[in-house]
Structure formats: C-alpha cells, structure tokens
Amino acid sequence: MAIVTVTFRNPVSDQAASGSSVDDTMTVRETIEHLSQSGFPLPPVAAGQHYVLEIKGKTELSSDDATLQSGGVKDGDVINVVAVQRGGKR
C-alpha cells in the first residue's frame, strides 16, 4: 500500500482535481465512489456505460475491481475518468 498524489481529469468538461492523494490499493469502483463523494464532476454515463480510468501514457483500468497499483499509478500521474460502453466504445 502506498499513498500517491495524482491529478484526476474529466476530459469531457476539461475539469481536473490536482493534488489528490489516494491509496494505490483502491479499486476503480472505490476510486469513482471517492471522487463522487468529493464532488468531482464525473462525466455523465448513459445506460450500458461504465467508468474506466485512463492513466495518461500508460494503461487503461476498465475492470471495476482493478486497483490503481495494478495500473502502475505513481505520484504525478494524470488519470482521465471516462465513460465507455460495455465492450469498450465511448
């Protein structure tokens, strides 16, 4: 377990939350819940869509149970929060 400081970004609204400290053992589901509770402007999701986390320049975490650590998240990373159709389409 490590606490990492990252920037979460909503590419739809181009809003960001820089300097966010999170535990790298958090799952995608837990991260989205944390962002929602913190008032981060999540992109809208339509029926059949779900959130994925794109670690800029690295990888995409699309499984709700994937951890930030499994995606290689490090201090200073920019993480885009995007809504995609099940099966990968935005």
C-alpha positions in Angstrom: 0.0 0.0 0.0 1.2 3.5 -0.9 -0.4 6.9 -0.9 0.1 8.5 -4.3 -0.7 12.1 -5.3 -2.3 12.3 -8.8 -4.5 14.5 -10.9 -7.9 13.2 -11.9 -9.3 14.8 -15.1 -12.7 14.8 -16.7 -11.9 15.1 -20.4 -15.5 15.9 -21.3 -15.6 19.1 -19.2 -11.9 19.6 -19.1 -12.1 19.9 -15.3 -9.4 18.5 -13.1 -8.6 17.8 -9.4 -4.9 18.1 -9.0 -3.0 17.1 -5.9 -5.4 14.3 -5.0 -3.9 11.8 -2.5 -5.3 8.3 -2.9 -4.3 4.8 -1.7 -3.0 2.8 -4.6 -4.8 -0.3 -3.4 -8.2 1.4 -4.2 -10.2 -0.3 -6.9 -11.7 1.5 -9.9 -15.1 1.2 -8.2 -13.7 2.7 -4.9 -11.9 5.5 -6.7 -15.1 6.5 -8.6 -17.1 6.4 -5.4 -14.4 8.6 -3.6 -14.4 11.1 -6.5 -18.2 11.3 -6.5 -18.3 11.8 -2.7 -15.6 14.5 -3.0 -17.7 16.5 -5.5 -15.5 15.7 -8.6 -17.5 16.4 -11.8 -17.8 12.9 -13.2 -18.7 12.6 -16.9 -22.3 11.6 -17.4 -23.0 7.9 -18.0 -25.8 6.6 -20.3 -27.5 3.2 -20.0 -25.0 0.4 -20.6 -21.9 2.6 -19.9 -19.5 2.4 -17.0 -16.4 4.4 -15.9 -12.8 3.5 -16.7 -9.7 5.2 -15.6 -7.1 6.0 -18.2 -3.6 6.5 -16.7 -2.1 9.0 -19.2 0.7 7.5 -21.2 0.4 4.1 -19.5 -2.7 2.0 -19.4 -6.5 1.8 -19.0 -8.2 0.3 -16.0 -11.6 -1.0 -17.2 -12.4 -3.7 -14.6 -14.3 -2.3 -11.5 -12.0 -4.5 -9.3 -8.7 -3.4 -10.8 -6.5 -1.4 -8.4 -4.6 1.7 -9.1 -1.4 -0.2 -8.2 -2.2 -2.8 -10.9 -2.3 0.0 -13.4 1.1 1.2 -12.3 -0.2 4.5 -10.9 2.7 6.7 -9.5 3.0 10.2 -7.9 2.3 12.9 -10.5 0.2 10.7 -12.9 -2.8 12.2 -14.7 -5.8 9.9 -14.7 -8.7 10.6 -17.1 -12.1 9.5 -15.9 -14.1 8.4 -18.9 -17.5 6.8 -19.5 -17.4 3.9 -22.0 -19.9 1.4 -23.4 -19.5 -2.1 -22.1 -17.2 -3.6 -24.7 -15.0 -0.5 -24.9 -16.9 2.0 -27.0 -17.1 5.6 -25.8 
